[in-house]
Amino acid sequence: MQGRSSFCLFICAALAAAALSGCASDDSTARLLVAPNKYVLYNCPEISRELLLKQTRQKELRDLMNKDGSSAGARMVSGFTYDPEYLSVRGEINDLRATAADKNCTDLPAADAVKIDETH
């Protein structure tokens, strides 16, 4: 039971850090939210397919965040609602790219294959 409460505390701390952090530290927060080497058993075609799915989801989340408006209240609500998943997806994209580089995968979707508006 204590292990479960420690895990919940870690998740709450990570989500609080994500909510309070600025855009400059998104990558470091994203690394905290993703299990390392999650995709180590994937082959290159699987990595490519998963990368495209994650990039598409990242764009969807970014569009939702931008659609909510630019007022301080809207950005705060949007941040609490979408930032944790957005940062997790971003961390998974980074892990997929690192795994692809380790496996010398060459047929990957470009980083801009799915256009993402980074006005966060």
N, C-alpha and C positions, 0 to 999 in steps of 0.2 A: 504494500500500500504506500510505503514511503517513497519507493521508486516512481510510482505514478504521480504523486504530488510534486516530486522534484521535476519530473518531466513537464507537468502542467505549469510549474513556476518558470521553467526555462522557456516554454512557448510564450507565456505571457510577457516575459522580459524581452524576448525577441520581437514580439508584436509591438510592444511599447517602444522599443528602439526604432523599429521601422516607422512607427507613427510620428515619433519625435525627430527623426533624422532628416537632414536636408537632402536634396537631390545629389549633392556631391558625394555622399557616402552610400548611395544606393547599392553599388556593387559589393561593398563590404558587408552590408546588411543581407544582401541576396545570398552571399556565401554562407551565412549563418543558418539560413532557412532551407538549405538543400543538403541531403546526405551526400558526402563525397563518394566519387566512383560509382554512382548509381547506375551508370550506363556502361560499365566496363565489359559486360557480357554481350552487348549489342554488336552486331556486325555493321559494316558501313551502310548498306541499304536501310537497315533499321534505324541507324543514327540519323540518316538523311530524312527519313519519313517523320521521325519523332521531332527533329529540329524544325521542320516545316510546320508541324502541328503546334509546337510551342511558340513559334514566331507569329502564327496566326492568332493564337490566344493572347499573346502580348499586345498585338494590335487591337484586338477587341477590347481588352481592358483599358488600354490607353484611350481609345475612342470614348468609352464610357466615362472615364475620368475627365476628359475634355468636354464632354457633353453636359456634365453637371453644372458648368458655369465657372466663372472666375472670381466670384466673391469669396471672401475669407471663410465664411461659413460653409459655402458649397465645397470649397477645396478641402476643408477639414473633414466634412462628412465623406467626401469622395476618398480622401486619404484613409480614413478608418475602414471604409467599405472595400476599396479595391487595392490599396497599397500592399497589404500582406501577400495576396495572391500574385500581384504584379511582380513583386520582388522575388517570390518563389519561382515564378516562371522565368524571370531573368537569370536567376541562379542556375536553373536547369539548362537554359540555353548556353550559359558559360561552361557548365560541366559537359554538355554534349559536344561543344566545340573543342574542349580540351581532350576529351576521349577520342574524337575524330582525328585530332592532330597526333595523338599517341599511336593511333592505328593507321596513320597515313592515308586517311580517306580523302578522296579528291572530288567526288561527285556530290557536293553538298549545296544546299540552297544558299545563295548569297545572303550576307547580313541584311541587305536591303531588298530581299526577295518579296517581303511583305512590308510595304511602306509604313513606317511608324513615325508619327508626329511626336517628337520629344520636347514638348513645351511644358514639361512638368515643373 
